């Protein structure tokens, strides 16, 4: 079997993200070699992983660069540092490989990638996925290096690094790579770089949405969390939040044995409830969280949330969705066993009516009813006796 070769580039400040990407690679791709380009990751990190993955014929390789080698390169976004330019060094740093798949460390691999190492790239020096938002560019977060073709220009790394010194580059190293290869790259299918990190941008700023949500409604072999809205933050807005945490939570023995991905909740879930709110004041919410610890309460808002709501994140059975996007709302509505119409203030009447049409129950208290309180599946209970509401929700448990 041909060994698959990968490369990552990051510093120790991104160690959790690097580890998660490595786990996801090896979970689906045994017989792999992973070069980690870095300047400050301890050798013990590499040794610890290699001791655990030897049985699957895989290795993580410490690929060091000098501390200041990339310090003058232009970085254009606050969530990125100069280590993003590490991918540009690959033709020189990793000399003896025929083909190398570079991945950003905010991506997770979600499938066997053998096809990428077998496909005929012809005379294309790199392969990549066209960028979803920026026409005529490719997204450099996933790059397949065709090393024999790249090495036909022995000065290519120096040329790219020199170009990267330009402070006018709009996308940093991605602009550099597109400058050199935008008319020469092999176009990969979108599944190999499903850049779903643009969810917030495309939903709240429709001018960026070039049918983005329709295009990304596929299963990604590589899921890429582009933009500042990362899944490891306490509150994130987009899709696949749980997927990143599932790979993060894998034990190395589970990676080696390809065990089922772990759950992201620590209780036996019996039901899911959903609320869309414009107010941080939700009637009896904390009481419900305490009374129904085996039920998950999904609370979403199209804005930021106030402290009255965010403090509830200490309960393991609550999930808060700040500045939520519609595609996530649709998923939450589809999965919910009931809609909780319990928020004060302005209601999202259109959303509640849409949920009402599913026939699933909508529950409320009589001091916070919405306009459709007369609907057959609308159940309202006395606000001075919330235990009736608790008992009804208990009856919905699976």
C-alpha positions in Angstrom: 0.0 0.0 0.0 1.3 3.5 -0.9 1.9 5.6 2.1 -0.1 8.9 2.1 1.9 12.0 2.9 0.5 15.1 4.6 1.8 18.4 5.9 0.6 20.9 8.5 2.1 24.2 9.5 1.5 25.9 12.9 3.1 26.9 16.2 2.5 25.6 19.7 -0.3 28.1 20.3 -2.3 26.0 17.9 -1.4 22.7 19.4 -5.0 21.6 20.2 -6.0 22.3 16.6 -3.0 20.5 15.1 -3.7 17.5 17.3 -7.3 17.4 16.2 -6.4 17.6 12.5 -3.8 14.8 13.0 -6.4 12.6 14.7 -8.9 13.2 11.9 -6.3 12.3 9.3 -5.2 9.1 11.0 -8.7 8.0 12.0 -9.6 7.6 8.3 -6.1 7.2 6.8 -3.8 4.6 8.2 -0.4 4.2 6.5 0.2 7.9 6.6 3.2 10.2 7.1 2.5 13.6 8.5 5.1 16.4 8.5 4.3 19.2 11.0 6.2 22.4 10.0 6.8 24.3 13.2 9.3 26.3 15.2 8.4 25.6 18.8 6.5 22.3 19.3 8.3 20.1 21.9 9.7 16.8 20.7 7.8 15.0 23.4 4.5 15.8 21.6 5.8 13.9 18.5 7.1 11.0 20.5 3.9 10.6 22.5 1.8 10.4 19.3 4.3 8.2 17.4 4.3 5.6 20.2 0.6 5.3 19.8 0.3 5.1 16.0 3.1 2.8 15.1 0.7 -0.1 14.8 -1.0 1.6 11.9 2.2 2.2 10.0 2.0 5.9 10.5 4.4 8.7 11.7 4.2 12.4 12.7 7.5 14.1 11.8 9.0 17.1 13.5 9.9 19.5 10.7 11.6 22.5 12.2 12.2 26.0 10.7 14.2 28.9 12.2 12.3 31.2 14.5 12.5 34.3 12.3 12.4 32.7 8.9 8.8 33.8 8.1 8.6 36.8 10.4 8.6 39.4 7.6 5.9 37.7 5.5 2.7 39.7 5.2 -0.3 38.3 7.2 -3.7 39.8 6.3 -6.1 38.4 8.8 -6.1 38.6 12.6 -6.8 34.8 13.2 -3.7 33.9 11.1 0.0 34.2 11.8 3.2 33.9 9.8 3.2 30.1 10.1 0.6 30.0 7.4 3.5 30.6 5.0 5.0 27.3 6.1 3.1 25.6 3.2 5.2 27.7 0.8 8.4 26.0 2.2 7.2 22.5 1.4 9.1 22.0 -1.9 12.4 22.6 0.0 11.6 21.3 3.5 10.2 18.0 2.4 12.5 16.8 -0.4 12.0 13.1 -0.9 8.2 12.8 -1.4 6.4 12.6 -4.7 3.0 14.0 -3.5 2.1 15.9 -0.4 -1.3 17.0 0.8 -1.1 20.2 2.8 -4.0 21.0 5.3 -4.7 24.0 7.4 -5.0 23.2 11.1 -8.6 24.5 11.1 -9.7 21.6 8.9 -10.7 18.0 9.8 -10.5 15.0 7.5 -13.8 13.2 7.3 -13.0 10.3 4.8 -10.4 8.1 3.3 -8.3 10.3 1.0 -6.6 7.6 -1.1 -8.1 8.9 -4.3 -6.0 12.1 -3.9 -2.8 10.2 -3.9 -3.7 8.1 -6.9 -5.2 10.7 -9.3 -3.3 11.8 -12.4 -2.2 15.4 -11.9 -0.4 15.6 -15.2 1.8 18.7 -15.4 -0.2 20.6 -12.8 2.2 21.7 -10.0 -0.6 21.8 -7.4 -4.2 20.8 -7.0 -6.8 22.8 -5.0 -10.5 23.6 -4.7 -11.8 26.9 -6.3 -12.7 29.4 -3.7 -16.4 29.7 -3.0 -16.4 33.5 -2.5 -13.5 34.9 -4.5 -13.8 34.2 -8.2 -10.7 33.0 -10.2 -8.9 32.0 -7.0 -8.4 28.7 -5.1 -8.6 28.3 -1.4 -5.1 27.4 -0.2 -6.2 25.6 3.0 -6.1 22.3 1.2 -3.2 22.0 -1.4 -2.0 18.9 -3.1 1.6 19.4 -4.1 2.9 17.6 -7.2 6.5 17.6 -6.2 8.3 16.6 -9.4 6.5 19.4 -11.3 7.1 22.0 -8.6 10.8 21.2 -8.5 11.2 22.0 -12.2 11.6 25.6 -10.9 14.3 25.2 -8.2 13.9 28.9 -7.2 10.1 28.7 -6.6 10.2 28.9 -2.8 12.5 31.9 -2.8 10.3 33.6 -5.4 7.1 33.0 -3.3 8.7 34.2 -0.1 9.8 37.4 -1.8 6.4 38.0 -3.1 4.9 37.5 0.4 6.7 40.6 1.7 4.2 42.8 -0.1 2.0 44.5 2.5 -0.7 45.0 -0.1 -1.6 41.3 -0.3 -5.2 41.0 0.5 -5.1 37.3 1.5 -1.5 36.9 2.6 0.0 33.5 1.6 -3.2 32.6 -0.3 -2.6 35.6 -2.5 1.0 34.5 -3.1 0.0 31.0 -4.1 -2.7 32.2 -6.4 -0.3 34.6 -8.0 2.0 31.8 -9.0 -0.5 29.0 -9.7 -4.0 30.3 -10.3 -3.8 29.5 -14.0 -1.9 26.2 -13.5 -3.7 24.3 -10.8 -5.7 21.1 -11.1 -9.3 21.8 -9.9 -10.4 19.4 -7.2 -14.1 18.7 -6.3 -15.5 20.8 -3.5 -15.8 17.8 -1.1 -12.0 18.0 -0.7 -12.2 21.5 0.8 -15.7 22.1 2.1 -15.1 25.6 3.4 -18.1 26.0 5.7 -16.5 28.7 7.8 -18.2 31.4 5.6 -21.6 30.6 7.1 -21.9 33.8 9.1 -20.5 36.0 6.4 -22.8 34.7 3.7 -25.9 34.7 5.8 -25.6 38.1 7.4 -24.0 39.8 4.3 -25.8 38.3 1.3 -23.6 40.1 -1.2 -21.0 37.4 -0.5 -23.4 34.5 -1.1 -22.8 33.1 -4.6 -25.2 30.2 -3.9 -22.9 29.3 -1.1 -25.3 27.4 1.1 -26.7 25.4 -1.9 -23.1 24.5 -3.0 -22.0 23.4 0.5 -25.0 21.1 1.1 -22.8 18.1 0.5 -20.7 15.7 2.7 -17.2 17.0 2.9 -14.2 14.6 2.8 -12.3 17.5 4.3 -14.3 20.1 6.3 -12.5 23.5 6.6 -13.5 26.0 9.2 -12.5 29.2 7.4 -13.0 32.7 8.8 -12.7 33.8 12.5 -15.8 31.8 13.6 -14.1 28.7 14.8 -15.8 25.7 16.3 -13.5 25.6 19.3 -14.7 29.0 20.6 -17.3 29.0 23.4 -20.0 30.2 21.0 -19.8 29.5 17.3 -22.3 30.3 14.6 -21.9 27.8 11.8 -22.3 24.1 10.9 -20.2 21.1 12.0 -19.4 22.5 15.4 -19.9 19.1 17.0 -17.8 17.3 14.3 -14.7 19.2 15.3 -15.2 18.3 18.9 -15.7 14.7 18.1 -12.3 14.4 16.5 -10.8 16.5 19.3 -12.2 14.1 21.9 -10.9 10.9 20.3 -8.4 8.9 22.3 -5.4 7.7 20.3 -6.5 4.1 20.9 -9.9 5.0 19.3 -8.1 6.6 16.3 -6.0 3.4 15.8 -9.0 1.1 16.1 -11.4 3.4 14.1 -13.9 3.3 17.0 -17.2 5.2 16.6 -16.7 9.0 17.0 -17.5 10.0 20.6 -20.6 11.8 21.7 -20.4 15.5 22.6 -22.8 15.2 25.5 -22.2 13.3 28.7 -25.7 12.1 29.4 -28.3 9.8 27.8 -30.3 12.3 25.8 -34.0 11.7 25.9 -35.3 14.7 24.0 -34.3 18.0 22.3 -36.1 21.3 22.7 -35.6 24.5 20.6 -36.1 28.2 21.2 -35.4 31.2 19.0 -35.2 34.3 21.1 -34.8 38.1 20.7 -34.6 38.5 24.5 -32.3 37.1 27.2 -35.4 36.7 29.4 -36.8 33.2 28.8 -39.5 32.1 31.3 -38.5 29.3 33.6 -35.5 28.3 31.5 -33.2 27.6 34.4 -35.9 25.6 36.2 -36.4 23.4 33.1 -32.6 22.9 32.8 -32.5 21.6 36.3 -35.8 19.6 36.1 -34.9 17.9 32.8 -31.1 17.1 32.9 -31.4 14.4 30.3 -33.0 16.8 27.7 -31.0 19.2 25.5 -32.2 22.8 25.3 -31.0 24.6 22.1 -31.3 28.3 22.5 -30.6 30.5 19.4 -30.5 34.2 18.7 -29.7 36.1 15.5 -27.7 38.6 17.6 -25.2 38.3 20.5 -26.6 37.1 23.9 -26.7 38.9 27.2 -25.2 37.6 30.4 -28.5 36.2 31.7 -28.4 33.6 29.0 -24.6 33.1 28.6 -24.2 32.3 32.3 -26.4 29.2 31.7 -23.6 27.6 29.6 -22.5 26.0 32.9 -25.4 23.6 32.5 -24.3 20.6 30.4 -27.7 20.3 28.8 -27.9 23.7 27.2 -26.5 24.8 23.8 -26.4 28.5 22.9 -26.2 29.6 19.3 -25.1 33.3 19.0 -25.7 35.1 15.7 -27.1 31.8 14.4 -27.4 31.2 10.6 -30.5 29.8 9.0 -29.0 26.5 7.9 -28.3 25.7 11.6 -31.8 26.9 12.6 -33.3 24.5 10.0 -31.3 21.6 11.5 -32.3 22.5 15.1 -36.0 22.7 14.1 -35.8 19.3 12.3 -34.3 17.6 15.4 -36.4 19.3 18.0 -39.1 17.2 19.8 -40.8 20.5 20.8 -40.5 24.2 20.3 -40.4 26.2 23.6 -42.3 29.5 23.1 -41.1 30.9 26.4 -39.2 34.1 25.5 -40.4 37.6 26.4 -40.2 40.3 23.9 -40.6 40.1 20.1 -41.4 36.7 18.7 -40.2 35.2 15.5 -43.7 34.6 14.2 -42.7 33.2 10.8 -40.4 30.6 12.4 -43.0 29.6 15.0 -45.6 29.2 12.2 -43.2 27.1 10.2 -42.6 24.8 13.2 -46.3 24.6 13.9 -46.8 23.3 10.4 -44.7 20.2 11.3 -47.3 19.1 13.7 -44.8 18.7 16.5 -45.8 20.4 19.8 -45.2 24.0 20.7 -45.2 24.6 24.4 -45.6 27.9 26.3 -46.8 29.6 29.5 -49.8 31.7 29.4 -48.0 35.0 30.1 -45.7 34.6 27.1 -47.9 33.2 24.4 -47.4 34.0 20.7 -50.0 34.8 18.1 -50.7 31.2 17.2 -51.7 30.1 20.7 -55.0 28.7 19.3 -53.2 26.2 17.0 -54.1 22.5 17.7 -50.5 21.6 18.6 -49.9 24.7 20.8 -49.9 23.8 24.5 -50.0 26.6 27.0 -49.7 26.1 30.8 -50.4 28.4 33.8 -47.3 30.6 34.5 -47.9 30.2 38.2 -47.7 26.3 38.0 -44.7 25.5 35.8 -44.6 21.9 37.0 -47.4 21.2 34.5 -45.0 22.3 31.7 -42.3 20.1 33.2 -44.6 17.1 33.2 -45.7 17.7 29.6 -42.1 17.8 28.5 -41.4 14.7 30.5 -44.0 12.9 28.4 -42.1 13.7 25.2 -39.0 11.9 26.2 -38.0 9.0 24.0 
